[in-house]
Amino acid sequence: MYNILTADTSQQRICLDKIRYDFGTVQTAASVTFTVRNTGLSDLTVSSITSDSNAFTINENCTGTVISTGNTCSFQVDFIPTQSTTYSGIIIVYYGNGQSVNISVSGTTNLNSSDNSGGRCSYGQNNISNFAVLLTLVGIFLLRKLKFS
């Protein structure tokens, strides 16, 4: 589902599948894909995609791409924290004749947390509980992915 629509006088319209994204709490890094859709009456050119924060980097092939009506282009944002804190930033998609749309991104990390197992393998109650939580989270992720696909 696309949830932002921006128009200018040249009949260019751009929609984004997400206008904000929270990476939640991560230990190392995480990635998310955003999709730009042209819902206008004329071709749309993405001139650049930038981030205002070094913690959120962009991996994309949309810049310079002409997106015809009804077509899409996708790009990836990587959350790469460098210290234990909460991060926020803005991803800016520039298109057309100086137009832009913003995507708010955020994420938290605690790089100081560590595995307290001491390198030993154990199948005690604690590990089984952690495994059950992991399976539950994977199931929720898959259900959300199916729901929004």
Buried (B, 14 or more C-beta within 10 A) or exposed (E): EBEBEBBBEEEBBBBBBBBBBEBEEBEEBBEBEBBBBBBBEEEBBBBBBEBEBEBBBBEBEBBEBEBEBEEEBEBEBBBBBEEEEEBBBBBBBBBBEEBBBBBEBBBBBEEEEEEEEEEEEEEEEEEEEEEEEEEEEEEEEEEEEEEEE
